[in-house]
Amino acid sequence: MQYYSTNNHSPLATLEEAVVKGLAGDKGLYMPEKIKQIAPAEIADLKNRSFHEIASLVARTYFDEDIPGDVLDGIVRETLSFDTPVVHVGGNIYSLELFHGPTLAFKDVGARFMARLLGYFIRKRGEKGEVNVLVATSGDTGSAVANGFLGVEGIHVYVLYPKGKVSAIQECQFTTLGQNITALEVDGTFDDCQALVKAAFMDSELNQKMMLTSANSINVARFLPQSFYYFNAYAEMERHGLAQDLVVCVPSGNFGNLTAGLFAKKMGLPIKRFIAANNRNDVFFEYLQTGTYTPRPSVATLANAMDVGAPSNFARILDLYGGEGDVHAAICAQIAAARYTDEQIAETMRNVYQKYGYILDPHGACGYQALEDGLQPSETGVFLETAHPAKFKSTVDGILGIDLEIPERLRAFMKGQKQSVAMSRDFAAFKDYLMAQ
Ligand SMILES: *Cc1c(COP(=O)(O)O)cnc(C)c1O
């Protein structure tokens, strides 16, 4: 299958080119040329299948023209070493818990899949050298990518993070790994880290010396596999007789997760509609209200993985509905939006804990509240609980007045030895460092 750029000024790419390059040459995002349907009989049979079988079906639908079936099946099996259960919270609201992977956040699925797919392409290319993944992180992306790529041959990962600005729990998840993972502790902000990565991708001398790629949700290999758990959640709801009038709510930042859900629906999954939940970074909410998209700098909130002022996958959402006349009307027919302040997030966390004993993390709290505010009585709502609350322990403890237990997987990271390279926010120094590797 060929992939085109949302900016339409780059040549079509193969899957391999799209995955290795990340972003198209014209700075657009790659989109598959067609979205193949999954037959209604297969959809009706999902409830009789395991998560692995469901994910393999979806993976084949995306990638079977490009990856041999047994290879793809192996990648799916290795990616999904954990489950994504649906848990009843209260009323007609359910939590799709995506935090049972190695770094306790949903990004594990996409990062693990991408690492294995990229690893396959590199092995196929033979001795043509290593690929270097550069990733700037404010916390969650770095841990998922570092752990997903750990030990994958032919790939080296550089995680750039702002010194003193990520929590100790987050930092240990990408600074203690060693092997093919290098943590660069940048004397600056998250924006400085991102600027260094962008400058590196633009630098021709650097790109001649080493193959560079990115592992955020602009990469098709990272965002498409996120469709797997939408299909699995539907199957689980059907087993309970609750799949009619299903509304799925996605706490959103860069909108990769929601876009994967929109793809699932285009493939034939019967989701009635979506709700995008925002924190105070509400450019998407405003777009739905006004029809005008105005990206702006992000503001810091309790749900910090959603602190995005210019969501990168917005271009994909526009493209997905671009053929349907009035794009804004077409998007509004599929997606509603809600936005919450930090005070509202805290209040939701307290209410849900008191009423139902369920501990939400600040991101999931936006998702839950958007369903409570937006569901019609005939509808059933599922929100994506994108991270384990212990990843935000001090926030959660402070709001709920509890001492949340840290899962064993997180504690194991905290025992490791921190290894990082100090880096200035000056590009020349970063470039010298990379050139010397
Ligand atoms: C990354 C992240 C999000 C936002 O996901 P997008 O795909 O960028 O919209 C939400 N919650 C958590 C916990 C995250 O780590």
The ligand as a Gaussian input file, in Angstrom:
#p B3LYP/6-31G(d) Opt

LIG

0 1
 C        0.069000      11.103000      25.216000
 C       -1.016000      11.099000      26.225000
 C       -2.308000      11.604000      25.947000
 C       -2.637000      12.278000      24.638000
 O       -2.673000      11.378000      23.563000
 P       -2.637000      11.941000      22.052000
 O       -2.576000      10.717000      21.190000
 O       -1.414000      12.785000      21.937000
 O       -3.881000      12.725000      21.852000
 C       -3.287000      11.464000      26.911000
 N       -3.025000      10.908000      28.123000
 C       -1.805000      10.416000      28.426000
 C       -1.578000       9.845000      29.769000
 C       -0.762000      10.486000      27.503000
 O        0.452000      10.013000      27.825000

